[in-house]
Amino acid sequence: MSAFEKFPTNDLTLLRIELLRAGLDSFQTADLLSGFLAQRGYGVSSDEARDAGIHIEAAGCTLPCLQEQLEKLAVFM
């Protein structure tokens, strides 16, 4: 079983607020998710980031959903 990054709740909360406040399209959301992960030393596929953004939006942008999607996206660099 692989260990996943557990992102700090405060970081996820700030990201969630930004996502909810900004009214971004899927490409902008993908950029924001990619930037969040890049700051923490992870790479991410742009296509997968867009898919995650769509899923996050559909799920109502909950913290558990954000955590799950970021775990799926994060590729350690």
C-alpha positions in Angstrom: 0.0 0.0 0.0 1.4 3.4 -1.0 1.6 6.2 1.5 -0.1 9.4 0.4 0.7 13.0 1.2 -1.7 14.3 3.8 -1.8 18.0 3.0 -2.3 20.3 6.0 -5.9 21.2 6.6 -5.1 24.9 6.7 -3.5 24.7 3.2 -6.5 22.8 1.8 -8.8 25.3 3.4 -7.0 28.2 1.7 -7.0 26.4 -1.6 -10.7 25.7 -1.3 -11.5 29.3 -0.5 -9.5 30.4 -3.6 -11.2 27.9 -5.8 -14.7 29.0 -4.6 -14.0 32.7 -4.7 -12.2 32.9 -8.1 -14.9 31.5 -10.4 -12.2 29.7 -12.5 -12.7 27.6 -15.7 -11.2 24.1 -15.9 -7.9 25.3 -17.3 -7.5 28.0 -14.6 -8.4 25.5 -11.9 -5.9 23.0 -13.3 -3.2 25.8 -13.2 -4.1 26.5 -9.5 -4.0 22.9 -8.5 -0.7 22.4 -10.4 0.8 25.5 -8.7 -0.3 24.2 -5.3 1.4 20.9 -5.9 4.5 22.4 -7.5 5.1 24.5 -4.3 5.2 21.3 -2.4 7.6 19.5 -4.8 5.1 17.6 -6.9 4.6 17.5 -10.6 1.2 17.0 -12.2 -0.3 16.1 -15.6 -2.3 19.1 -17.0 -5.0 16.8 -18.4 -5.3 15.0 -15.0 -5.4 18.4 -13.2 -8.3 19.5 -15.4 -10.1 16.2 -14.7 -9.6 16.7 -11.0 -10.9 20.3 -11.2 -14.0 19.1 -12.8 -14.5 16.4 -10.2 -13.8 18.9 -7.4 -16.4 21.3 -8.8 -19.0 18.5 -9.2 -18.4 17.3 -5.6 -18.9 20.7 -4.2 -15.3 21.4 -3.4 -15.2 19.7 0.0 -11.9 19.3 1.9 -12.0 15.5 1.7 -12.6 15.7 -2.0 -9.7 18.2 -2.4 -7.4 15.9 -0.4 -8.4 12.8 -2.4 -7.9 14.6 -5.8 -4.6 16.1 -4.8 -3.4 12.7 -3.7 -4.3 11.2 -7.1 -2.5 14.1 -8.9 0.7 14.4 -6.9 3.7 13.0 -8.6 6.9 13.3 -6.5 9.6 15.1 -8.4 
